[in-house]
Amino acid sequence: MTRVRKLHIKSYGCQMNVYDANRMADTLAPIGFVETGMADQADLIILNTCHIREKAAEKVYSELGRMRKIKESAALEERRVVVAVAGCVAQAEGEEIIRRAPVVDLVFGPQNYHRLPDLLNEASRAGKVVDTEFPLEDKFEHLAPPSRRAIQARGVSAFVTVQEGCDKFCTFCVVPYTRGAEISRPVARIVTEVERLADGGVREVTLIGQNVNAYHGEGPDGSPWTLGLLLHRLADVSGIARLRYTTSHPRDVDDALIAAHRDLPALMPQLHLPVQSGSDRILAAMNRRHTRADYLRAIGRFRAARADMAFSADFIVGFPGETEEDFRATLALLDEVGYAGAYSFKYSPRPGTPAAEMAEQVPEPIKGERLARLQAAIDIHQADFNAQCVGRKLDVLLERPGRHPGQLVGRSPYLQPVQVVAPAGLIGEITTVTVTGTGANSLFGTLGPAMPDHGSMMQTAVGV
């Protein structure tokens, strides 16, 4: 009989890491690991890292200091704890992690988590193990499908990786070096996974990839399928009521994707489309390979296909050489698009990327001041978008209990958290909610009957 061991995974960063963490757990379940939220109770602790944010590696080493204390306490109880570092920091740092933090037993990159059982055995025999090679085999092919219990424990919404890696080589980004070249999963495997999720009670699926709309997986006919075609196929999976995808690149918006937004009711009218800057000069220095006008044309195509579309984006301030004029172009773009929300970041150099070696690095005080101005403008737009929803009826997928008795929390079509008093039996259902107020990051509402002409009302709500 397989001995039950406890697994604790702490993930940082993007949705891809959340998905990877779930698949690590699925991979380890057949050899007796069950998840725990308590690191000090675990036999295996995995830090699943992200290299996008500033000082990512330093934060990992700080966390490893806490893991050392847990490991030392367990040793006093004659209990062995294995500490592993996974993800993009692991890929970038490799053996340096073990040199700086001897508490670590295993380091593996994001392409290698399908080998976890073998890596653990190797670490048990040989001591320290580092595996950051890009494998020749498809990691997804070797993964066991998630169990029904695992699916149900993760709720009514799920991520599904369809594409990984990036070939764009933006000058600020480490993803091509840590995740590798673009690779897409075959349609049949994605459909099988989504069908299994639906059988386990999942109602909403978000397709994820570093550059998800560059998807080109093999279709049933043997030819490459686009993301638009894949979305049409997944919309036919029984039980799946909502589809989303993230993160997209403006250069890879094609006719099939636009048509999917026009034709598929299950495809939600919210899109995260990073732009990074409103200045053509800075976009060229970033090697984004699109202009401000290209980006606005893409926005216009989506809105022409579906008038109730809402958008979010990523922005970087203080990129090398950015002037006040460049920054003002970013503020102007924010106003021109009218985002429902956005994420803003100060540029921070990543070793090995071209931007890290560029002259004219912007001083930190200027970056900080610009970030504050940009975030204040983003907050105004988000608050305005949310305020325009008050008094309207939105279809909300109720996902989980709220903080207060009798309260449930769900998501609107625009990904806004919505809090409503409702019976627990409605979890997993899509119900119409009348929005009665807004909070800092969420909406409040009451249950109400469906209202006709949903699309025209939301056109007003998003101000298009």
C-alpha positions in Angstrom: 0.0 0.0 0.0 1.3 3.5 -0.9 2.3 5.5 2.2 0.4 8.8 2.4 2.8 11.7 2.4 1.9 15.4 2.6 2.7 17.9 -0.2 2.8 21.7 0.2 3.2 23.9 -3.0 3.6 27.6 -2.8 3.1 29.3 -6.2 4.1 32.8 -7.2 3.1 34.8 -10.3 1.1 33.9 -13.3 -1.9 31.6 -13.9 0.5 29.2 -15.7 2.2 28.6 -12.3 -1.2 27.9 -10.7 -1.8 25.3 -13.4 1.7 23.9 -13.1 1.2 23.5 -9.4 -2.1 21.6 -9.8 -0.4 19.3 -12.3 2.5 18.7 -10.0 0.0 17.6 -7.4 -1.7 15.4 -10.0 1.7 13.8 -10.9 2.6 13.1 -7.3 -0.8 11.8 -6.2 -0.3 8.3 -7.6 2.8 7.8 -5.4 1.0 8.8 -2.3 1.2 12.6 -1.9 -1.8 14.5 -0.7 -1.9 18.3 -0.5 -1.7 20.4 2.7 -1.9 24.1 3.2 0.6 23.9 6.1 4.2 23.9 5.1 5.3 22.7 8.6 3.3 19.5 8.1 4.6 18.6 4.7 7.0 15.9 3.7 7.7 17.7 0.4 7.7 21.5 0.0 7.8 23.0 -3.5 8.3 26.7 -4.1 6.9 27.2 -7.6 8.6 30.5 -8.6 8.1 33.3 -11.1 10.8 35.5 -12.6 8.7 38.4 -13.8 8.5 40.6 -10.7 11.3 42.7 -9.3 13.9 40.9 -7.1 12.1 37.6 -7.7 15.2 35.5 -6.8 15.9 37.4 -3.6 12.3 36.7 -2.5 12.8 33.0 -3.1 16.0 32.9 -1.0 14.2 34.7 1.8 11.4 32.1 1.7 14.0 29.4 1.7 15.3 30.7 5.0 11.9 29.9 6.5 12.0 26.5 4.9 15.3 25.8 6.5 13.7 26.3 10.0 10.9 23.9 9.1 13.4 21.3 7.9 15.5 21.6 11.0 12.4 21.3 13.3 11.3 18.2 11.4 14.8 16.7 11.7 14.4 16.9 15.5 11.3 14.7 15.1 13.3 12.3 12.9 11.1 13.3 10.0 12.7 14.0 6.6 11.4 17.0 4.6 12.4 17.5 1.0 12.6 21.1 -0.3 12.3 21.8 -4.0 12.4 25.0 -6.1 10.5 24.9 -9.4 9.5 27.3 -12.0 11.2 30.2 -13.8 13.6 31.2 -11.0 14.7 27.6 -10.8 15.3 27.6 -14.6 17.3 30.8 -14.5 19.3 30.2 -11.3 19.9 26.4 -11.6 22.8 25.1 -9.4 23.3 28.6 -7.9 20.1 28.0 -5.8 21.7 24.9 -4.1 25.0 26.8 -3.6 23.3 29.7 -1.9 20.6 27.6 -0.1 21.9 24.2 0.9 18.4 23.5 2.4 17.3 22.8 -1.2 17.3 19.2 -2.3 15.8 19.5 -5.8 15.8 22.3 -8.5 13.7 21.8 -11.6 12.5 24.0 -14.4 8.9 24.4 -15.6 9.5 22.0 -18.5 10.3 19.1 -16.2 7.6 18.7 -13.5 6.3 15.7 -15.3 9.5 13.9 -14.1 8.9 14.7 -10.5 8.6 11.1 -9.2 11.9 10.1 -10.9 13.6 13.3 -9.7 12.5 12.6 -6.1 13.9 9.1 -6.3 17.1 10.5 -7.7 17.4 13.1 -5.0 16.8 10.3 -2.4 19.7 8.3 -3.8 22.2 10.9 -5.0 21.5 13.9 -2.8 21.1 17.2 -4.6 19.5 17.2 -8.0 19.2 20.0 -10.6 17.2 19.5 -13.8 16.8 22.6 -15.9 17.3 21.0 -19.4 14.6 21.6 -22.0 13.3 18.0 -22.6 12.8 16.6 -26.1 9.6 14.9 -25.0 6.2 16.6 -24.5 5.7 17.0 -20.8 1.9 17.0 -21.1 1.9 13.6 -22.8 3.2 12.0 -19.6 0.9 13.6 -17.1 -1.8 11.6 -15.4 -5.2 13.3 -15.8 -6.5 15.0 -12.6 -8.7 12.8 -10.4 -12.4 13.7 -9.9 -11.6 14.5 -6.3 -8.8 16.9 -7.3 -11.1 18.7 -9.8 -13.9 19.1 -7.3 -11.4 20.5 -4.7 -10.3 23.2 -7.1 -13.8 24.6 -7.7 -16.0 25.4 -10.6 -13.4 27.4 -12.6 -10.2 25.9 -13.9 -7.1 26.8 -16.0 -6.0 24.6 -18.9 -2.6 25.2 -20.5 -2.9 25.1 -24.3 0.4 26.8 -25.3 3.7 27.4 -23.6 6.8 29.4 -24.3 7.3 32.5 -26.4 9.1 33.4 -29.7 8.6 37.1 -29.4 11.8 38.0 -27.5 10.6 41.3 -26.0 13.8 43.0 -24.8 12.6 43.2 -21.1 11.4 39.6 -20.8 13.0 36.3 -19.6 10.1 34.0 -20.7 11.8 32.8 -23.9 14.8 31.8 -21.8 13.0 30.2 -18.9 10.0 28.7 -20.7 11.5 28.0 -24.1 10.1 28.3 -27.6 6.4 28.3 -28.4 4.8 24.8 -28.3 1.1 24.0 -28.5 -0.8 21.0 -27.3 -2.8 18.9 -29.7 -6.5 19.7 -29.8 -7.5 16.2 -28.9 -5.6 16.3 -25.6 -7.0 19.7 -24.6 -10.6 18.5 -25.4 -10.0 15.4 -23.3 -8.8 17.4 -20.3 -11.7 19.9 -20.6 -14.2 17.1 -20.9 -12.8 15.6 -17.7 -13.0 18.9 -15.9 -16.7 19.3 -17.0 -17.4 15.8 -15.7 -15.9 16.9 -12.3 -18.2 19.9 -12.1 -16.1 22.7 -13.7 -18.3 25.3 -15.5 -15.7 27.8 -16.6 -12.4 27.1 -18.3 -9.6 29.6 -18.9 -7.1 28.7 -21.6 -3.7 29.8 -20.7 -0.3 30.3 -22.3 2.6 32.7 -22.3 1.3 33.8 -25.8 -2.0 32.0 -25.9 -3.3 33.4 -29.1 -0.3 32.1 -31.0 -1.8 28.7 -30.4 -1.2 26.3 -33.4 -1.8 22.8 -32.0 -2.5 19.8 -34.2 -6.2 19.4 -35.0 -8.2 16.2 -35.6 -7.6 16.7 -39.3 -3.8 16.8 -38.9 -3.5 20.5 -39.7 -2.6 23.3 -37.2 -5.6 24.8 -35.5 -5.8 28.5 -34.4 -7.1 29.5 -31.0 -10.3 30.6 -32.6 -11.0 27.1 -34.0 -10.1 25.6 -30.6 -12.5 27.8 -28.8 -15.3 26.8 -31.2 -14.6 23.1 -30.4 -14.5 23.6 -26.6 -17.8 25.6 -26.7 -19.4 22.3 -27.7 -18.2 20.4 -24.6 -21.3 19.6 -22.5 -21.2 21.3 -19.1 -18.8 24.1 -19.9 -20.7 27.3 -19.8 -17.9 29.9 -20.0 -14.6 30.2 -21.8 -11.8 32.7 -21.3 -8.2 32.9 -22.4 -5.0 34.7 -21.4 -2.4 36.1 -22.0 -2.6 37.4 -25.6 -0.2 39.3 -27.9 -1.6 42.1 -30.2 0.3 40.7 -33.2 -1.5 37.4 -33.0 -5.1 38.6 -33.2 -6.5 36.9 -36.3 -9.9 36.7 -38.1 -10.8 33.4 -36.5 -10.3 34.8 -33.0 -12.5 37.8 -33.8 -15.1 35.5 -35.2 -15.1 33.4 -32.0 -15.9 36.5 -30.0 -18.7 37.4 -32.4 -20.2 33.9 -32.6 -19.7 32.1 -29.2 -22.0 33.1 -26.3 -19.8 31.0 -24.0 -16.7 33.2 -24.8 -16.7 35.9 -22.2 -16.5 39.6 -23.4 -13.4 40.4 -21.3 -9.9 40.3 -22.8 -6.5 40.9 -21.3 -4.4 42.4 -24.1 -1.0 43.7 -22.8 0.4 46.7 -24.5 3.2 47.8 -22.2 3.6 51.3 -23.5 1.7 53.9 -25.5 4.8 55.3 -27.1 5.9 53.9 -30.5 9.5 54.7 -29.7 9.4 52.7 -26.5 7.4 49.9 -28.2 10.2 49.6 -30.8 12.9 49.5 -28.1 10.9 46.8 -26.3 10.8 44.8 -29.6 7.0 44.5 -29.2 6.6 44.4 -33.0 3.4 46.4 -33.0 2.7 50.1 -32.9 0.2 52.1 -30.9 -2.0 52.2 -34.1 -1.8 48.4 -34.5 -2.9 47.9 -30.9 -5.9 50.3 -31.3 -6.9 48.6 -34.5 -7.0 45.3 -32.7 -9.1 46.8 -29.9 -11.5 48.2 -32.6 -11.8 44.8 -34.3 -12.9 43.2 -31.1 -15.4 45.9 -30.3 -16.8 45.7 -33.9 -17.4 42.0 -33.4 -18.9 42.4 -29.9 -19.9 45.8 -28.6 -19.9 44.8 -25.0 -16.1 43.9 -24.9 -14.1 45.2 -22.0 -10.3 45.2 -21.8 -7.4 45.0 -19.3 -3.7 45.3 -20.0 -0.2 45.4 -18.7 1.9 48.5 -18.6 5.6 49.0 -17.9 6.9 52.4 -16.8 10.5 53.6 -16.7 11.7 51.4 -19.5 15.3 52.5 -20.5 15.1 55.8 -22.4 11.5 56.5 -21.5 10.9 60.3 -21.5 8.1 62.2 -19.9 6.6 62.6 -23.4 6.7 58.8 -23.8 5.0 58.3 -20.5 2.3 60.8 -21.3 1.6 58.8 -24.5 0.9 55.8 -22.2 -1.5 57.9 -20.1 -3.3 59.0 -23.2 -3.6 55.4 -24.5 -5.2 54.5 -21.1 -7.9 57.2 -21.7 -8.4 56.3 -25.4 -9.1 52.6 -24.7 -11.0 53.1 -21.5 -9.8 50.0 -19.7 -11.9 48.1 -17.2 -8.7 47.4 -15.3 -4.9 47.1 -15.8 -1.7 46.1 -14.2 1.2 48.4 -13.9 4.9 47.7 -13.1 8.2 49.5 -12.8 10.7 48.3 -15.2 13.4 46.2 -13.5 16.4 44.7 -15.3 16.4 40.9 -15.8 19.9 39.5 -16.2 20.5 38.2 -19.7 17.9 40.3 -21.4 18.9 43.0 -23.9 17.1 45.8 -22.0 19.3 45.2 -18.9 22.3 46.4 -21.0 20.6 49.4 -22.5 21.9 52.9 -21.7 19.6 55.6 -20.3 18.3 53.5 -17.4 15.6 55.6 -15.8 16.3 56.6 -12.2 14.2 54.8 -9.5 12.6 58.0 -8.2 11.3 58.9 -11.6 10.0 55.3 -12.2 8.3 55.4 -8.8 6.6 58.7 -9.5 5.4 57.6 -12.9 4.1 54.3 -11.6 2.0 56.2 -8.9 0.5 58.5 -11.6 -0.3 55.6 -13.9 -1.8 53.5 -11.2 -4.0 56.4 -10.0 -5.3 56.8 -13.6 -5.9 53.0 -13.8 -7.9 53.1 -10.5 -10.1 55.9 -11.8 -10.9 53.9 -15.0 -11.6 50.7 -13.0 -13.8 52.6 -10.5 -15.7 54.2 -13.4 -16.2 50.9 -15.2 -17.5 49.3 -12.0 -19.8 52.3 -11.2 -21.4 52.0 -14.6 -22.5 48.4 -13.7 -24.5 49.6 -10.7 -28.2 49.1 -11.3 -27.6 46.6 -14.1 -28.2 42.9 -14.3 -25.1 40.7 -14.8 -24.9 36.9 -15.2 -22.7 35.7 -12.4 -21.0 32.3 -12.0 -21.2 31.7 -8.2 -18.0 30.0 -7.1 -17.6 29.8 -3.4 -18.8 31.0 0.1 -18.0 34.5 1.0 -16.7 35.9 4.3 -20.1 36.4 5.9 -22.8 33.8 6.6 -25.1 33.3 3.7 -22.9 35.1 1.3 -21.5 33.7 -2.0 -18.8 35.1 -4.3 -18.8 34.7 -8.0 -17.5 36.3 -11.2 -19.3 38.6 -13.7 -18.7 38.2 -17.4 -16.0 40.9 -17.0 -14.1 38.9 -14.3 -15.2 41.2 -11.5 -15.7 39.5 -8.1 -19.4 39.8 -7.2 -20.7 39.3 -3.6 -24.3 38.3 -3.1 -26.5 36.8 -0.4 -27.6 33.4 -1.9 -28.1 29.8 -0.9 -25.0 27.6 -1.0 -26.8 25.3 -3.4 -26.2 27.8 -6.1 -22.5 27.3 -6.2 -21.6 26.3 -9.7 -24.7 28.0 -11.2 -24.8 31.0 -13.4 -27.5 33.3 -12.0 -28.6 36.9 -12.8 -27.5 39.4 -10.2 -28.6 43.0 -9.9 -25.6 45.1 -9.0 -26.3 47.4 -6.1 -22.9 48.8 -5.2 -19.2 48.6 -5.6 -16.2 48.1 -3.3 -12.5 48.6 -3.8 -12.2 45.6 -6.0 -15.6 44.0 -6.2 -19.3 44.4 -6.9 -22.2 43.8 -4.5 -25.6 42.6 -5.7 -28.9 40.9 -5.1 -30.4 37.9 -6.9 -32.8 38.9 -9.7 -34.6 37.7 -12.8 -33.0 37.7 -16.2 -33.4 40.9 -18.2 -33.7 41.0 -22.0 -31.2 42.7 -24.4 -28.2 41.9 -22.2 -25.8 42.9 -24.9 -27.1 46.5 -25.4 -27.1 47.1 -21.6 -23.5 46.0 -21.3 -22.6 48.2 -24.2 -23.7 51.1 -22.1 -21.9 49.7 -19.1 -18.5 49.6 -20.7 -18.9 53.0 -22.3 -18.4 52.0 -25.9 
